[in-house]
Amino acid sequence: MCGLPPVTSYVESAAGVAAGARTGLSAIVVAALFLAAIFLSPLAGMIPSYATAGALIYVAFVMMSSMQHVDWKDFTNGAPAAITALMMPLTFSIANGIALGFITYTVLKVATGKTKDVFHFNVLAQRHFSSPSSCSLANQKSSGNFSL
């Protein structure tokens, strides 16, 4: 029941808002382009994965620019940010990296007594991400398809 992570939808929505989109028209255009991408995906499959390395490196630099705003002096803020950034490439999944960041943030804040910094959403997300049925890695292990 994992399905596709909503990370792509969030990024597309955030990009539209950053570009100045205020109505639902940008969402409709993106939906139409995603629909067209279904039929064009075999063409994208012909492009070797190493050809996209330049774009991925650029995106990594853009994402790393926001790391300067993290309060690195507070371990309960810095450690989840570092774990999120490190686990995205190590798990080959943006969604799994974000999930581990949520879990780390919630656990560290509760363990250090800073429970006022933890919102109810964080606790719900941590419980969801920690349950074996919601994690794609756990599903791969249970089905026998897991390999390192």
N, C-alpha and C positions, 0 to 999 in steps of 0.2 A: 504494500500500500504506500510505498515511498513515492513513486511517480517521479516526475521531473521537478527539480527544486525551483521555487519561485524567484530565484536570484535573478534570472534573465529578465523576467517581467519587471522586477523592481528597478533594475539598471536601465531598462528602456524607458520606464516611467520617469525616473529621475533625470535622464538625459533630455526627455521632452520638456520637463519643467524648467531645467536649466537653460534650455534654448528659448524659453519664453512661451511655451504652450500653456494656455489657460482653459481651453475647452476640451471636450472629449474627442475632437477631430483628430488630434495627434494619436490618440489611442486607437482610433479606427484605422488610420493609415498604417500604424505599426502592426495591427492585427491582420490587415490585408497583405502586408509584406511578409509576415510570418506564414500566412497561408500560401503565398507564392513560393516561399522558401521550401515548403514541403515538396513541391514538384521540381524544384531546382537543386535539391540536396544531392542527387547523384552527380551533378556537375561539380559541386563542392567537394565531394568525395574523391574526385580525380586529382585535386590539388594535394601534393604531398605535405605531410604534417610539418616538416622542417621549413616549408615556405612561409608558414605563418609565424615563425619565431620572431621576426622583427616587430610585428604588430603586438605580440604578447609581451615583448620586452618594453615597448612603449607604454602599454597599459600598466605594466608593473611599476614603471617610474611614476606614472600619474597617481596610482594608488599609494605609492610610498610617500608622496608629497603630503598626504594627510597625516602621516605618522608623526610629524613634527608637533601636532597639536595634542598629542597624548601626554598626560601628566606622568612622566617617567619616574618622578621622585616618589610617587605613591605606588607601592608594589601591587596593591589590589586593582589598580587601573592599568599599570604597565604590563604586568604578566599576562592578563587576558589578551591584550592587544598583540603582544609578541607571539603568544601561542596561536592566535588566529592567523597572523601573517605567516608563521612558519608552517602551520599544518595545512594551509591551502595547497601549496605545491607538494608537500609530502604525502597527502592523501589523494592527490589528483582531483580534488573536489572543493569548489568554493563553498558549497553548502556545508560540507563536513567541517571545514575550517571555521566557519561562522558558528556552527553548533558547538564545537569544542571551546570557542571563545565565550559563548553564552554560559556553558557549564562552568568554566573556570572562573568567570566573573562572579556568578552566583555563589559558588562554593567559597571563594576567597572572601567575599563581602560578609557572608554569614559566619565563616570561621573566625574572622577578625572582629566580629561584633558590630560591623557597620551595616546593620540590617535596614536602616532608614534609607540607604542608597539603593536597595534592591526593590524593584517594583514587582507587583504581582505577576506581571507579564514575564519577568525574568524567571520566576519560580516555575510558572507553567511551561515556559520554553525549556527550562532545564529538565523538568520531569519528562517532557515529550522527547527531547533529544537523548535522554538517558535510558528510555525504555527500549528493550531489545527489538521490538517489532517495528520501531520507527527508523532504525538506523540501517542504512544500506549495507554497511560493513557487517553488521550482525546477521542480516539476511543472507549475505554471501557465505558466511561461516556455517550457518545452519543448513544451507543447501549443498554444501560441499564444493562450491565453486570458488572458494577463496584460495588465493596463492600469493606469495610474496615474490 
